[in-house]
Amino acid sequence: MKKVAIIWSSPNIDGLTASAKDQFARGLSDVGAQVQEIHLNRQSIEHCRACGNGWGTCNKKGMCVIRDDFAAVYQTLAEADGIVWISAVYWSDMTECFKAFFDRLRRCDATHNHFLAGKRCVLVACAGGTGRGTLECLTQLERGLTHMGMRAYDRIPVVRYNRDYILPALYEAGRVYVERLENGFDMYY
């Protein structure tokens, strides 16, 4: 059984981002994946302090000095076979709490641990407004994943105008993702 972590962020637990997360999770579960959902808005995760002259224990030991929920979430991601990253879009970027987690994750993993290197991920950006910021958000997210050696298997923009056909597609994407985790990805890079 494949373990898949869904890490998501939106303060609205009944909105578009939550619906996207629910559909993907349902697709994963329906084909037997063990799903671990991590709602970053419910975690206690501080912003990076850039301690130690900008590169503290994250660079030297692969761990953060801040004692909050970061380490437990990081461990869950490290143990997962696959990761689905889902964020609401604010100002063409991830949510603030997503960025706070992601910045610390990148410092620990890219510079020292490399626990996440080689993982194939799915990226989902959800915008309730015009939707114009979804592609920029996905680009930012993929840029960070690349620093850590992860690979995007797919990048999915969800906006209020495409929700009627994208939400069912996310269910199917979850099902296919598990199959690819089990049998491999037919992609170069």
LOBA-178254 format. One record per residue: residue in three letters; residue number from 1; chain; x, y, z of N, C-alpha, C in turn. Coordinates in nm, 2 decimals. Layout:
<nodes>
<node "Ala",NUM,"A",<X,Y,Z>,<X,Y,Z>,<X,Y,Z>>
...
</nodes>
This chain:
<nodes>
<node "Met",1,"A",<0.08,-0.12,0.00>,<0.00,0.00,0.00>,<0.09,0.12,0.00>>
<node "Lys",2,"A",<0.07,0.21,-0.09>,<0.14,0.34,-0.10>,<0.09,0.44,0.00>>
<node "Lys",3,"A",<0.19,0.51,0.06>,<0.15,0.62,0.15>,<0.17,0.75,0.08>>
<node "Val",4,"A",<0.06,0.83,0.08>,<0.06,0.96,0.01>,<0.02,1.07,0.11>>
<node "Ala",5,"A",<0.10,1.17,0.12>,<0.08,1.28,0.20>,<0.01,1.39,0.12>>
<node "Ile",6,"A",<-0.10,1.44,0.16>,<-0.16,1.56,0.10>,<-0.14,1.68,0.19>>
<node "Ile",7,"A",<-0.06,1.77,0.15>,<-0.03,1.89,0.23>,<-0.10,2.01,0.17>>
<node "Trp",8,"A",<-0.19,2.07,0.24>,<-0.27,2.17,0.18>,<-0.29,2.29,0.28>>
<node "Ser",9,"A",<-0.33,2.40,0.21>,<-0.34,2.53,0.29>,<-0.46,2.61,0.23>>
<node "Ser",10,"A",<-0.55,2.64,0.32>,<-0.65,2.74,0.29>,<-0.73,2.76,0.43>>
<node "Pro",11,"A",<-0.76,2.89,0.46>,<-0.83,2.91,0.58>,<-0.98,2.86,0.57>>
<node "Asn",12,"A",<-1.02,2.84,0.45>,<-1.16,2.81,0.42>,<-1.17,2.66,0.41>>
<node "Ile",13,"A",<-1.23,2.59,0.51>,<-1.23,2.44,0.51>,<-1.35,2.39,0.42>>
<node "Asp",14,"A",<-1.43,2.48,0.37>,<-1.54,2.44,0.28>,<-1.53,2.50,0.14>>
<node "Gly",15,"A",<-1.42,2.55,0.11>,<-1.40,2.62,-0.02>,<-1.35,2.54,-0.13>>
<node "Leu",16,"A",<-1.30,2.61,-0.23>,<-1.25,2.54,-0.36>,<-1.13,2.46,-0.33>>
<node "Thr",17,"A",<-1.04,2.51,-0.25>,<-0.91,2.43,-0.21>,<-0.95,2.30,-0.14>>
<node "Ala",18,"A",<-1.04,2.31,-0.04>,<-1.08,2.19,0.03>,<-1.15,2.09,-0.06>>
<node "Ser",19,"A",<-1.23,2.14,-0.15>,<-1.30,2.05,-0.25>,<-1.20,1.98,-0.33>>
<node "Ala",20,"A",<-1.09,2.06,-0.38>,<-0.99,1.99,-0.46>,<-0.92,1.89,-0.38>>
<node "Lys",21,"A",<-0.88,1.92,-0.26>,<-0.82,1.82,-0.17>,<-0.90,1.70,-0.15>>
<node "Asp",22,"A",<-1.03,1.72,-0.12>,<-1.12,1.61,-0.10>,<-1.13,1.51,-0.22>>
<node "Gln",23,"A",<-1.14,1.57,-0.34>,<-1.15,1.49,-0.46>,<-1.03,1.41,-0.48>>
<node "Phe",24,"A",<-0.91,1.47,-0.47>,<-0.78,1.40,-0.49>,<-0.77,1.29,-0.39>>
<node "Ala",25,"A",<-0.80,1.32,-0.26>,<-0.79,1.22,-0.15>,<-0.88,1.10,-0.18>>
<node "Arg",26,"A",<-1.00,1.13,-0.22>,<-1.10,1.02,-0.25>,<-1.05,0.93,-0.36>>
<node "Gly",27,"A",<-0.99,0.99,-0.47>,<-0.93,0.91,-0.57>,<-0.81,0.82,-0.52>>
<node "Leu",28,"A",<-0.73,0.88,-0.43>,<-0.62,0.80,-0.37>,<-0.67,0.69,-0.29>>
<node "Ser",29,"A",<-0.77,0.72,-0.21>,<-0.83,0.62,-0.11>,<-0.90,0.51,-0.19>>
<node "Asp",30,"A",<-0.97,0.54,-0.29>,<-1.05,0.44,-0.37>,<-0.96,0.33,-0.43>>
<node "Val",31,"A",<-0.83,0.36,-0.45>,<-0.75,0.26,-0.51>,<-0.65,0.20,-0.40>>
<node "Gly",32,"A",<-0.68,0.23,-0.28>,<-0.60,0.16,-0.17>,<-0.49,0.24,-0.11>>
<node "Ala",33,"A",<-0.46,0.36,-0.15>,<-0.35,0.44,-0.09>,<-0.38,0.47,0.05>>
<node "Gln",34,"A",<-0.28,0.48,0.14>,<-0.29,0.53,0.27>,<-0.27,0.68,0.26>>
<node "Val",35,"A",<-0.37,0.76,0.29>,<-0.37,0.90,0.28>,<-0.35,0.97,0.41>>
<node "Gln",36,"A",<-0.25,1.06,0.42>,<-0.22,1.14,0.54>,<-0.24,1.29,0.50>>
<node "Glu",37,"A",<-0.35,1.35,0.55>,<-0.38,1.49,0.52>,<-0.31,1.58,0.62>>
<node "Ile",38,"A",<-0.25,1.68,0.57>,<-0.19,1.78,0.66>,<-0.24,1.92,0.62>>
<node "His",39,"A",<-0.32,1.97,0.71>,<-0.38,2.10,0.69>,<-0.29,2.21,0.76>>
<node "Leu",40,"A",<-0.21,2.28,0.68>,<-0.12,2.37,0.74>,<-0.18,2.48,0.82>>
<node "Asn",41,"A",<-0.30,2.52,0.79>,<-0.36,2.62,0.87>,<-0.39,2.58,1.01>>
<node "Arg",42,"A",<-0.39,2.45,1.03>,<-0.42,2.40,1.17>,<-0.29,2.36,1.24>>
<node "Gln",43,"A",<-0.18,2.38,1.18>,<-0.05,2.35,1.24>,<0.01,2.47,1.30>>
<node "Ser",44,"A",<0.09,2.45,1.40>,<0.16,2.57,1.46>,<0.30,2.57,1.39>>
<node "Ile",45,"A",<0.32,2.65,1.29>,<0.44,2.66,1.22>,<0.48,2.81,1.20>>
<node "Glu",46,"A",<0.59,2.84,1.26>,<0.64,2.98,1.26>,<0.72,3.00,1.13>>
<node "His",47,"A",<0.74,3.13,1.10>,<0.83,3.17,0.99>,<0.97,3.15,1.02>>
<node "Cys",48,"A",<1.06,3.12,0.92>,<1.20,3.11,0.94>,<1.26,3.23,1.00>>
<node "Arg",49,"A",<1.35,3.21,1.10>,<1.41,3.33,1.17>,<1.55,3.36,1.10>>
<node "Ala",50,"A",<1.59,3.29,1.00>,<1.72,3.31,0.94>,<1.83,3.32,1.05>>
<node "Cys",51,"A",<1.83,3.23,1.14>,<1.92,3.23,1.25>,<2.06,3.19,1.21>>
<node "Gly",52,"A",<2.16,3.21,1.29>,<2.29,3.17,1.26>,<2.35,3.25,1.15>>
<node "Asn",53,"A",<2.32,3.38,1.14>,<2.37,3.46,1.03>,<2.31,3.42,0.89>>
<node "Gly",54,"A",<2.19,3.37,0.90>,<2.12,3.33,0.78>,<2.11,3.18,0.75>>
<node "Trp",55,"A",<2.21,3.11,0.81>,<2.22,2.96,0.79>,<2.25,2.89,0.92>>
<node "Gly",56,"A",<2.15,2.86,1.00>,<2.17,2.80,1.13>,<2.18,2.65,1.12>>
<node "Thr",57,"A",<2.11,2.58,1.21>,<2.12,2.44,1.22>,<2.06,2.37,1.10>>
<node "Cys",58,"A",<1.97,2.44,1.02>,<1.91,2.38,0.90>,<2.02,2.35,0.80>>
<node "Asn",59,"A",<2.12,2.43,0.79>,<2.23,2.41,0.69>,<2.33,2.31,0.75>>
<node "Lys",60,"A",<2.36,2.31,0.88>,<2.46,2.23,0.94>,<2.41,2.09,0.98>>
<node "Lys",61,"A",<2.29,2.08,1.03>,<2.23,1.96,1.08>,<2.10,1.91,1.01>>
<node "Gly",62,"A",<2.05,1.99,0.93>,<1.92,1.95,0.86>,<1.80,1.96,0.95>>
<node "Met",63,"A",<1.81,2.04,1.05>,<1.69,2.05,1.15>,<1.68,2.20,1.19>>
<node "Cys",64,"A",<1.56,2.23,1.22>,<1.53,2.37,1.26>,<1.53,2.39,1.41>>
<node "Val",65,"A",<1.57,2.50,1.46>,<1.58,2.53,1.60>,<1.44,2.56,1.66>>
<node "Ile",66,"A",<1.35,2.60,1.58>,<1.21,2.64,1.63>,<1.14,2.51,1.67>>
<node "Arg",67,"A",<1.08,2.51,1.78>,<1.01,2.40,1.84>,<0.86,2.42,1.81>>
<node "Asp",68,"A",<0.81,2.37,1.70>,<0.67,2.38,1.67>,<0.63,2.25,1.59>>
<node "Asp",69,"A",<0.53,2.25,1.51>,<0.48,2.13,1.44>,<0.56,2.10,1.31>>
<node "Phe",70,"A",<0.66,2.19,1.28>,<0.74,2.17,1.15>,<0.80,2.03,1.14>>
<node "Ala",71,"A",<0.87,1.98,1.25>,<0.95,1.86,1.24>,<0.86,1.74,1.22>>
<node "Ala",72,"A",<0.74,1.74,1.28>,<0.65,1.63,1.26>,<0.59,1.62,1.12>>
<node "Val",73,"A",<0.56,1.74,1.07>,<0.51,1.74,0.93>,<0.62,1.70,0.83>>
<node "Tyr",74,"A",<0.74,1.75,0.85>,<0.85,1.71,0.77>,<0.87,1.56,0.77>>
<node "Gln",75,"A",<0.86,1.50,0.89>,<0.88,1.35,0.90>,<0.77,1.28,0.82>>
<node "Thr",76,"A",<0.65,1.33,0.83>,<0.54,1.27,0.75>,<0.57,1.27,0.60>>
<node "Leu",77,"A",<0.62,1.38,0.55>,<0.66,1.40,0.41>,<0.77,1.30,0.37>>
<node "Ala",78,"A",<0.87,1.29,0.46>,<0.98,1.21,0.43>,<0.94,1.06,0.42>>
<node "Glu",79,"A",<0.85,1.02,0.50>,<0.80,0.88,0.50>,<0.70,0.85,0.39>>
<node "Ala",80,"A",<0.65,0.95,0.33>,<0.55,0.93,0.22>,<0.61,0.88,0.09>>
<node "Asp",81,"A",<0.54,0.80,0.02>,<0.58,0.75,-0.11>,<0.56,0.86,-0.22>>
<node "Gly",82,"A",<0.46,0.94,-0.19>,<0.42,1.05,-0.28>,<0.37,1.17,-0.20>>
<node "Ile",83,"A",<0.37,1.29,-0.26>,<0.33,1.41,-0.20>,<0.24,1.49,-0.29>>
<node "Val",84,"A",<0.12,1.53,-0.25>,<0.03,1.62,-0.32>,<0.04,1.75,-0.25>>
<node "Trp",85,"A",<0.07,1.86,-0.32>,<0.08,1.99,-0.26>,<-0.04,2.07,-0.32>>
<node "Ile",86,"A",<-0.12,2.12,-0.23>,<-0.24,2.20,-0.27>,<-0.24,2.33,-0.19>>
<node "Ser",87,"A",<-0.25,2.44,-0.26>,<-0.26,2.57,-0.19>,<-0.36,2.66,-0.26>>
<node "Ala",88,"A",<-0.43,2.73,-0.17>,<-0.51,2.84,-0.22>,<-0.41,2.95,-0.28>>
<node "Val",89,"A",<-0.46,3.03,-0.37>,<-0.37,3.13,-0.43>,<-0.40,3.26,-0.38>>
<node "Tyr",90,"A",<-0.29,3.33,-0.32>,<-0.30,3.46,-0.27>,<-0.19,3.54,-0.34>>
<node "Trp",91,"A",<-0.23,3.65,-0.41>,<-0.14,3.73,-0.48>,<-0.04,3.66,-0.57>>
<node "Ser",92,"A",<-0.10,3.56,-0.65>,<-0.02,3.48,-0.74>,<0.08,3.39,-0.67>>
<node "Asp",93,"A",<0.06,3.35,-0.55>,<0.15,3.27,-0.47>,<0.08,3.18,-0.38>>
<node "Met",94,"A",<0.15,3.10,-0.31>,<0.10,3.01,-0.20>,<0.05,3.09,-0.09>>
<node "Thr",95,"A",<-0.03,3.03,0.00>,<-0.07,3.10,0.12>,<0.05,3.13,0.21>>
<node "Glu",96,"A",<0.03,3.23,0.30>,<0.14,3.27,0.39>,<0.18,3.15,0.48>>
<node "Cys",97,"A",<0.09,3.07,0.53>,<0.14,2.96,0.62>,<0.20,2.85,0.53>>
<node "Phe",98,"A",<0.16,2.84,0.41>,<0.23,2.74,0.32>,<0.37,2.79,0.29>>
<node "Lys",99,"A",<0.39,2.92,0.27>,<0.52,2.97,0.24>,<0.61,2.96,0.36>>
<node "Ala",100,"A",<0.55,2.98,0.48>,<0.63,2.97,0.61>,<0.69,2.83,0.62>>
<node "Phe",101,"A",<0.60,2.73,0.60>,<0.64,2.59,0.61>,<0.74,2.56,0.50>>
<node "Phe",102,"A",<0.71,2.60,0.38>,<0.79,2.56,0.26>,<0.93,2.62,0.27>>
<node "Asp",103,"A",<0.94,2.75,0.32>,<1.08,2.81,0.33>,<1.16,2.73,0.43>>
<node "Arg",104,"A",<1.11,2.69,0.54>,<1.19,2.61,0.64>,<1.22,2.47,0.58>>
<node "Leu",105,"A",<1.13,2.41,0.51>,<1.15,2.28,0.45>,<1.26,2.28,0.35>>
<node "Arg",106,"A",<1.26,2.38,0.27>,<1.36,2.39,0.17>,<1.50,2.41,0.23>>
<node "Arg",107,"A",<1.51,2.49,0.34>,<1.64,2.51,0.40>,<1.69,2.38,0.46>>
<node "Cys",108,"A",<1.61,2.30,0.52>,<1.65,2.17,0.59>,<1.68,2.07,0.48>>
<node "Asp",109,"A",<1.59,2.05,0.38>,<1.60,1.94,0.29>,<1.70,1.97,0.18>>
<node "Ala",110,"A",<1.70,2.08,0.12>,<1.79,2.11,0.00>,<1.93,2.12,0.04>>
<node "Thr",111,"A",<1.96,2.17,0.16>,<2.10,2.20,0.20>,<2.16,2.09,0.28>>
<node "His",112,"A",<2.08,2.00,0.34>,<2.15,1.89,0.42>,<2.08,1.76,0.40>>
<node "Asn",113,"A",<1.96,1.74,0.43>,<1.90,1.61,0.45>,<1.87,1.53,0.32>>
<node "His",114,"A",<1.81,1.60,0.22>,<1.77,1.53,0.10>,<1.68,1.42,0.11>>
<node "Phe",115,"A",<1.59,1.42,0.22>,<1.50,1.31,0.24>,<1.39,1.31,0.13>>
<node "Leu",116,"A",<1.36,1.43,0.07>,<1.25,1.44,-0.03>,<1.30,1.42,-0.17>>
<node "Ala",117,"A",<1.43,1.42,-0.19>,<1.48,1.41,-0.33>,<1.43,1.29,-0.40>>
<node "Gly",118,"A",<1.39,1.30,-0.52>,<1.34,1.20,-0.61>,<1.19,1.17,-0.59>>
<node "Lys",119,"A",<1.13,1.23,-0.50>,<0.98,1.21,-0.49>,<0.91,1.27,-0.60>>
<node "Arg",120,"A",<0.81,1.20,-0.66>,<0.72,1.25,-0.76>,<0.60,1.31,-0.70>>
<node "Cys",121,"A",<0.57,1.44,-0.73>,<0.47,1.51,-0.66>,<0.36,1.56,-0.76>>
<node "Val",122,"A",<0.24,1.59,-0.71>,<0.14,1.66,-0.79>,<0.12,1.79,-0.72>>
<node "Leu",123,"A",<0.11,1.90,-0.80>,<0.09,2.03,-0.75>,<-0.05,2.09,-0.80>>
<node "Val",124,"A",<-0.12,2.14,-0.70>,<-0.25,2.20,-0.73>,<-0.26,2.34,-0.67>>
<node "Ala",125,"A",<-0.30,2.43,-0.75>,<-0.32,2.57,-0.71>,<-0.47,2.61,-0.73>>
<node "Cys",126,"A",<-0.53,2.66,-0.63>,<-0.68,2.69,-0.64>,<-0.70,2.84,-0.61>>
<node "Ala",127,"A",<-0.77,2.90,-0.71>,<-0.80,3.04,-0.70>,<-0.95,3.07,-0.72>>
<node "Gly",128,"A",<-1.00,3.13,-0.62>,<-1.14,3.16,-0.62>,<-1.18,3.29,-0.70>>
<node "Gly",129,"A",<-1.08,3.38,-0.72>,<-1.11,3.50,-0.79>,<-1.10,3.49,-0.94>>
<node "Thr",130,"A",<-1.01,3.56,-1.00>,<-1.00,3.56,-1.15>,<-0.93,3.43,-1.19>>
<node "Gly",131,"A",<-0.85,3.38,-1.11>,<-0.77,3.26,-1.15>,<-0.64,3.29,-1.22>>
<node "Arg",132,"A",<-0.61,3.42,-1.24>,<-0.49,3.45,-1.31>,<-0.36,3.41,-1.23>>
<node "Gly",133,"A",<-0.37,3.40,-1.10>,<-0.25,3.37,-1.03>,<-0.21,3.23,-1.01>>
<node "Thr",134,"A",<-0.29,3.14,-1.07>,<-0.27,2.99,-1.05>,<-0.14,2.95,-1.11>>
<node "Leu",135,"A",<-0.11,2.99,-1.23>,<0.01,2.95,-1.30>,<0.14,3.00,-1.23>>
<node "Glu",136,"A",<0.13,3.12,-1.18>,<0.25,3.17,-1.11>,<0.27,3.10,-0.98>>
<node "Cys",137,"A",<0.16,3.07,-0.91>,<0.17,2.99,-0.79>,<0.23,2.85,-0.81>>
<node "Leu",138,"A",<0.19,2.78,-0.92>,<0.24,2.65,-0.95>,<0.39,2.66,-0.99>>
<node "Thr",139,"A",<0.43,2.77,-1.06>,<0.57,2.79,-1.09>,<0.65,2.81,-0.97>>
<node "Gln",140,"A",<0.61,2.89,-0.87>,<0.68,2.91,-0.75>,<0.70,2.78,-0.67>>
<node "Leu",141,"A",<0.59,2.70,-0.66>,<0.59,2.58,-0.59>,<0.69,2.48,-0.66>>
<node "Glu",142,"A",<0.68,2.47,-0.79>,<0.77,2.38,-0.86>,<0.92,2.42,-0.84>>
<node "Arg",143,"A",<0.94,2.55,-0.85>,<1.08,2.60,-0.83>,<1.14,2.55,-0.70>>
<node "Gly",144,"A",<1.06,2.56,-0.59>,<1.10,2.52,-0.46>,<1.12,2.37,-0.45>>
<node "Leu",145,"A",<1.03,2.29,-0.52>,<1.05,2.14,-0.52>,<1.18,2.10,-0.59>>
<node "Thr",146,"A",<1.21,2.17,-0.70>,<1.33,2.15,-0.77>,<1.45,2.17,-0.69>>
<node "His",147,"A",<1.45,2.27,-0.61>,<1.57,2.29,-0.52>,<1.59,2.17,-0.43>>
<node "Met",148,"A",<1.48,2.10,-0.39>,<1.49,1.98,-0.30>,<1.51,1.85,-0.38>>
<node "Gly",149,"A",<1.51,1.86,-0.51>,<1.53,1.74,-0.59>,<1.40,1.66,-0.62>>
<node "Met",150,"A",<1.29,1.72,-0.59>,<1.16,1.65,-0.62>,<1.12,1.68,-0.76>>
<node "Arg",151,"A",<1.03,1.61,-0.81>,<0.98,1.63,-0.95>,<0.83,1.64,-0.95>>
<node "Ala",152,"A",<0.78,1.73,-1.03>,<0.63,1.75,-1.05>,<0.59,1.65,-1.15>>
<node "Tyr",153,"A",<0.50,1.56,-1.11>,<0.43,1.47,-1.21>,<0.32,1.55,-1.28>>
<node "Asp",154,"A",<0.25,1.63,-1.21>,<0.15,1.71,-1.28>,<0.13,1.84,-1.20>>
<node "Arg",155,"A",<0.08,1.95,-1.28>,<0.05,2.08,-1.22>,<-0.09,2.11,-1.26>>
<node "Ile",156,"A",<-0.18,2.13,-1.16>,<-0.32,2.15,-1.19>,<-0.37,2.28,-1.14>>
<node "Pro",157,"A",<-0.41,2.37,-1.23>,<-0.48,2.49,-1.18>,<-0.63,2.47,-1.17>>
<node "Val",158,"A",<-0.68,2.51,-1.05>,<-0.83,2.50,-1.03>,<-0.88,2.64,-1.00>>
<node "Val",159,"A",<-0.98,2.68,-1.08>,<-1.04,2.81,-1.07>,<-1.19,2.79,-1.06>>
<node "Arg",160,"A",<-1.26,2.89,-1.02>,<-1.41,2.88,-1.01>,<-1.47,2.85,-1.14>>
<node "Tyr",161,"A",<-1.41,2.89,-1.25>,<-1.47,2.87,-1.38>,<-1.45,2.73,-1.43>>
<node "Asn",162,"A",<-1.35,2.66,-1.38>,<-1.33,2.52,-1.43>,<-1.36,2.41,-1.33>>
<node "Arg",163,"A",<-1.41,2.45,-1.21>,<-1.43,2.36,-1.10>,<-1.53,2.25,-1.14>>
<node "Asp",164,"A",<-1.63,2.27,-1.23>,<-1.72,2.16,-1.26>,<-1.66,2.05,-1.33>>
<node "Tyr",165,"A",<-1.55,2.07,-1.41>,<-1.49,1.96,-1.48>,<-1.35,1.92,-1.42>>
<node "Ile",166,"A",<-1.29,2.02,-1.35>,<-1.16,1.99,-1.29>,<-1.17,1.91,-1.16>>
<node "Leu",167,"A",<-1.27,1.93,-1.08>,<-1.29,1.85,-0.95>,<-1.30,1.70,-0.98>>
<node "Pro",168,"A",<-1.39,1.66,-1.08>,<-1.39,1.52,-1.11>,<-1.26,1.47,-1.17>>
<node "Ala",169,"A",<-1.19,1.56,-1.24>,<-1.06,1.52,-1.30>,<-0.96,1.50,-1.18>>
<node "Leu",170,"A",<-0.97,1.57,-1.08>,<-0.88,1.55,-0.96>,<-0.90,1.42,-0.90>>
<node "Tyr",171,"A",<-1.02,1.37,-0.89>,<-1.05,1.24,-0.84>,<-0.98,1.13,-0.93>>
<node "Glu",172,"A",<-0.99,1.14,-1.06>,<-0.92,1.05,-1.15>,<-0.77,1.07,-1.14>>
<node "Ala",173,"A",<-0.72,1.19,-1.12>,<-0.58,1.22,-1.10>,<-0.52,1.14,-0.98>>
<node "Gly",174,"A",<-0.60,1.14,-0.87>,<-0.56,1.07,-0.75>,<-0.55,0.92,-0.78>>
<node "Arg",175,"A",<-0.64,0.86,-0.85>,<-0.64,0.72,-0.89>,<-0.51,0.69,-0.98>>
<node "Val",176,"A",<-0.49,0.77,-1.08>,<-0.37,0.75,-1.17>,<-0.24,0.77,-1.09>>
<node "Tyr",177,"A",<-0.24,0.86,-1.01>,<-0.11,0.89,-0.93>,<-0.07,0.77,-0.85>>
<node "Val",178,"A",<-0.16,0.70,-0.79>,<-0.13,0.58,-0.71>,<-0.07,0.47,-0.81>>
<node "Glu",179,"A",<-0.13,0.46,-0.92>,<-0.09,0.36,-1.02>,<0.05,0.39,-1.06>>
<node "Arg",180,"A",<0.08,0.52,-1.08>,<0.22,0.56,-1.13>,<0.32,0.54,-1.01>>
<node "Leu",181,"A",<0.28,0.57,-0.89>,<0.37,0.54,-0.78>,<0.41,0.39,-0.77>>
<node "Glu",182,"A",<0.31,0.31,-0.80>,<0.34,0.16,-0.79>,<0.41,0.11,-0.91>>
<node "Asn",183,"A",<0.39,0.16,-1.03>,<0.44,0.11,-1.16>,<0.54,0.19,-1.23>>
<node "Gly",184,"A",<0.57,0.31,-1.18>,<0.67,0.40,-1.24>,<0.61,0.51,-1.32>>
<node "Phe",185,"A",<0.69,0.61,-1.35>,<0.64,0.73,-1.43>,<0.71,0.72,-1.56>>
<node "Asp",186,"A",<0.64,0.73,-1.67>,<0.70,0.72,-1.80>,<0.73,0.87,-1.85>>
<node "Met",187,"A",<0.83,0.92,-1.78>,<0.87,1.06,-1.81>,<1.02,1.07,-1.80>>
<node "Tyr",188,"A",<1.08,1.16,-1.88>,<1.22,1.18,-1.86>,<1.24,1.30,-1.78>>
<node "Tyr",189,"A",<1.35,1.31,-1.71>,<1.40,1.41,-1.62>,<1.42,1.37,-1.48>>
</nodes>
